[in-house]
């Protein structure tokens, strides 16, 4: 009989939905992590390596989070974007010129809710045609996403669609303020992965969803999807409610140990073990008081064409006047995966992990 995902009862208004079955690690799992990124030809891989080396030599940025709108139709209590009245449009500035100036290895389309912006397929094509090698992803809460819209983005050259999912069941609807969102996501994702679309669940670890963190990896695997974990931060609007407190430290440690174990078992957790192991230190406020990623390896491009060191810090300059931050920023307010994975990119353990994956993918 199939193993079942177990989620502890939640104190929230909605009880968890019935858990889906978990696939056993049989032959169907072999080689599953060969496609963590959209499949590329040998020529594309060589261009990617050359671009990576070039970006490292010039000192970044490696990644640009490109906000395509301020608007959002969710009402999450940890984010105030849905309260913003001005929209910001891609036509408000020359985003292709801005990205040429920054010339990163990867671009992630974000918001607000990016699917509110109807120019996305055209934007993906223009970016792909104008920057040489560039890998483009998108982060969405998924309520406005359909098979047709996803395929239009995929055909335009999008590398992956990252869909936010913090709970299994209707707790996710309540968190986002969108009725039926969980059912919509879990109906849509298998249809996308069956068509070859690279889907990654984006799960934020916080106090209330610790019982859901590992089951989400199993859920994703049963749908042919992947999962990337990040950490809750109160930096957006000062809401400390969801931070993991000392009373839940032991549970968090156990969850992280399980995630590291499940990485090799499920093959769909994209975080490095290096990043995962530092999550408890982040919630204990024990990380170094410095950030080596923001403003150098990672920047945020706003819907107005301004550049911020990261999503939470103030505007640095307009894109035309952008200069990389040369010193570490005194900040440990977040441990988002975009920061942590960037900081770990040249560590020996991270390189070894990538080498192992590359060997396994070529076997």
Buried (B, 14 or more C-beta within 10 A) or exposed (E): EEEEBEBEEBEBEBEBBEBBEBBEBEEEBEEBBBEBBBEBEEEEEEBBEEBBEEBBEEEBBBBBBBBBBBBBBBEBEBBEBBEBEEBBBBEEBBBBEBBBBBBBBBBBBBBBBBBBBEBBBEBBBBBBEEBEBBBBBBBBBBBBBBBEBBBBBBEBBBBBBBBBBBBBBBBBBBBBEBEEBBBBBBEBBBBBBEEEBBBBBBBBBBBBBBBBBBBBBBBBBBBBBBBBBBBBBBBBEEBEEBBBEEEBEEBBEEBBBBBBEBBEBBBBBBBBBBBBBBBBEBBEEEBEEEBBBBBBBBBBBBBBBBBBBBBBBEEBEBBEEBEBBEEBBEBBBBBBBBBBBBBBBEEEEBEEBEEEBEEEEEE
